């Protein structure tokens, strides 16, 4: 991706090396950024030039965080980490009376303006990440076709969340990739992909079996509309990667690096693995 294009998808923040490591291993899951005159055009969707980004507007945030903003690069003195934005919350910070851009801010709890803060929920995009194939049969899964429709209808920033069973859980960690394979009906194929938001954890089987399985929390993105043809139909998967059994198997199996590379080529033939997650915004 060209550098000037990449700027539409990412911002960078400066932290210390310990904080970078804590983001990478999941001890820190949120990054706070204060909106100011230097970064407002990187963060905000078409800010109105007639108002300051500090404008309080009776407690309602007057702008939108850019929908194309997908990543945060975290830079320390000797370390760095690339993260995917999976949630956004805008909160009021310092309240004050706005008296012009050249007048220092004096905190006043009754002020008509506010310095807004953005809290980004992030998950690291790891260099040594693995890729898993999840499986979903709507006819037998506790996650029904209706549940899928509701999730798609209520997506935020093109994403929704689930917990899902994972077979090769010993290999999985927060930040890994996955594809979701729809099975068991007339439209089999890959219907979305995403990232693991947690390390695996034990939970009772959601289908009612007495056994306990390992699950992960996931964020789902690049989602096929309910009822539409999967983004990669079964026949294309079988033709491109014939040595893998796409029709049978457990949910959450670890894919080989070769299968992962070929899947990425099917998903975005000219742009590679990084655009698994920027796909809605790439022409």
Secondary structure, 3 states (H helix, E strand, C coil): CCHHHHCCCEEEEECCHHHHHHHHHCCCCEEEEECCCCCHHHHECCCCCCCCCCECHHHCCCCCECCCCCEEEEECCCCEEEEEEEEEEEEEEEEECCCCCCCCCCECCCCCEEEEEEEEEEEECCCCCCEEEEEECCCCCCCCHHHHHHHHHCCECCEEEEEEECCCHHHCCCCCEEEEEECCCCCCEEEEEEEECCCCEEEECCCCCCCEEEEEEEEEECCCCCCCCCCEEHHHHHHHCCCCCCCCCCCCEECCHHHHHHHHHHHCCCCCHHHHCCHHHCC
